[in-house]
Amino acid sequence: MAYLELNNIYKSYGQGDAESEVLSNINLTIEEGEFVAIVGFTGSGKTTLVNLINGLIQPTSGEVLFKGVPVVGTSHERGVIFQNYSLLPWLTVGQNIYMAVKEAFPKKTKVELNEIVKDYVDMVGLSHAINKRPGELSGGMRQRVAVARALSMKPEMIIMDEPLGALDALTRGNLQDEILNIWGKDKRTALLITNDVDEGIYMADRIIPLKPGPKATLGPEFKIDIERPRDKTEMNDNANFKETRNAIIEYLMEIGNDRKAEAQEAIVLPELEPKSFVGRFN
């Protein structure tokens, strides 16, 4: 039995003439312990896909199964790391994480909960900032809090919605490594949504492109045949990396050009006649 299954997923918003179909015929299977990346264009429906998997919204048709059971709501079994941090601004770093831990482990004592918070704050290198509020932190630090909060609930699956997209290159690279180190300890199932092909290749076992919407659907998968742990400095000289990267980029460029051509064909310009200005200022 697959760990996560998306079967014939369609998702639309609105009704009648105003209906907009965002996702179409989405089929995806992820096995336990797998790290899968979905790469897509901005506005292709990636966040809608994440919200379906996390149970925040329901598909118009089709089903999402987690460990064989239909997903009908959120659960701490599926930890989500969002792009926009989603931290409560009036709470400190420790308090933001404590709220999540308390929700996930209601039977644990306050001492036990605080130990979990401390461990995960240490893990992302924010012990010195545990009593600071989000407004006192940089963007990279806030994202590390979001990572610690999601992982502190010890989810069975980690879902990441472009969590590193707004960070500088150095912070982004460091957090990629932190997430991989945490994932590598117990191989929790992971799904990464990203628009960065290199990031997907570095982190995932396989990459699946999401074609641009409307009616976005998944393209063919690309398996990443590069041994772990991976070294960024060595990957540029790795033949498998070059071949996979080129194949994915060529595919994305092809479907992007096809969608542009379709959009141009669909544009119908109105018939206009030039106005005569003769005599207007006489």
Sequence and secondary structure as in RCSB ss.txt:
>XXXX:A:sequence
MAYLELNNIYKSYGQGDAESEVLSNINLTIEEGEFVAIVGFTGSGKTTLVNLINGLIQPTSGEVLFKGVPVVGTS
HERGVIFQNYSLLPWLTVGQNIYMAVKEAFPKKTKVELNEIVKDYVDMVGLSHAINKRPGELSGGMRQRVAVARA
LSMKPEMIIMDEPLGALDALTRGNLQDEILNIWGKDKRTALLITNDVDEGIYMADRIIPLKPGPKATLGPEFKID
IERPRDKTEMNDNANFKETRNAIIEYLMEIGNDRKAEAQEAIVLPELEPKSFVGRFN
>XXXX:A:secstr
  SEEEEEEEEEES GGG EEEEEEEEEEE TT EEEEEE TTSSHHHHHHHHHTSS  SEEEEEETTEE  S  
TTEEEE TT    TTS HHHHHHHHHHHH TTS HHHHHHHHHHHHHHTT GGGTT  GGGS HHHHHHHHHHHH
HHT  SEEEEESTTTTS HHHHHHHHHHHHHHHHHHT EEEEEES HHHHHHH SEEEEE  SSSB B   EE  
  SS  HHHHTT HHHHHHHHHHHHHHHHHHHHHHHHHHHH           TTTT 
